[in-house]
Amino acid sequence: MNSPIIRAEHLVKWYGPRLAVRDISFTVEPGEVVGLLGPNGSGKSTIFRILTGYLTPSSGTVSVVGHDTATDSLALRHEVGYVPENAPLYDHMRVGEFLRFMARLKGLSGREARRAVDGAIARLQLERVERLPAGKLSRGFRQRVAIAQALLREPRLLVLDEPTSGLDPSQVIAVRELIRELAGKQTVLIASHVLSEIEHVASRVMILLDGKLLTDDALKRRAGTEHLRLAAEGDEAEIRAALAAVAGVRAITVDATASDAIPRYRVEAAPQPRLAQDIAAALAARNLALAELVAAPPDLEQVFLDLTRRPKEAAA
């Protein structure tokens, strides 16, 4: 059995008095494409900088491709390709010159370096800007150059922080296809605040909030559970009590995406053949008017909203 590409155990990071990452543990297996979701300030970029050896954890341990990120960061950088958000380029360098320079920094030379640079230019469709200074490039081309340099050494782990930021729709599709092409051959860890982008490419999604890992597999939460959306008129406490009394019901939340006057609820329950009928009967028994009851499997956005909202509701 292959060892994990990433193993993080009880990872903690302080910035002075501010706790940015709170006791996080997770693994990433070879060939996975894992999405990291969370609002701004949730700790995504901090975790990426630790994984790539640019920051050391305050406590806990992290190994990437068998290298401890705190004590063996130089060796691990040969195994990792990293594209930070707003990736900096040397504006005075031409694109081809920059990629050849980065190839040398990554330990490539001669024929091997030329082959790596030519392959990256073709892969990211940079032929027409190869002789242009980086400072003359559009935001989209700058991002593609940054991804190209990350791929030069065929890294075992590719870390992408907001890789489609500033790209036009056709460029977004090209990056998405590139990530899909890499799946299974390389391990990819990708952060984005665009949930649909993560949903299109990731085989697993981790969700962060305030430096805490809420789940290491948000997509799995959608399996093995029946999801219903209902609209009912009446006292919220009465409606919740009626729903909670139905066998198999696991969770009841107010649908925050609903915009009409009638309160709407989302119900998670164990799959069973008469669930809808039992819910309707439970509401009718309390003289609560049922206006709508439909199956509503959640998309990733709904899972994200549920997870990030529940801690606040619990604290209220």
Secondary structure, 3 states (H helix, E strand, C coil): CCCCCEEEEEEEEEECCEEEEEEEEEEECCCCEEEEECCCCCCHHHHHHHHCCCCCCCEEEEEECCEECCCCHHHHHCCEEEECCCCCCCCCCEHHHHHHHHHHHCCCCHHHHHHHHHHHHHHCCCHHHCCCEHHHCCHHHHHHHHHHHHCCCCCCEEEEECCCCCCCHHHHHHHHHHHHHHECCEEEEEECCCHHHHHHHCCEEEEEECCEEEECCCCHHHCCCEEEEEEEECCHHHHHHHHHCCCCEEEEEECCCCCCCCCEEEEEECCCCCHHHHHHHHHHHCCCEEEEEEECCCCHHHHHHHHHHHHHHHHC
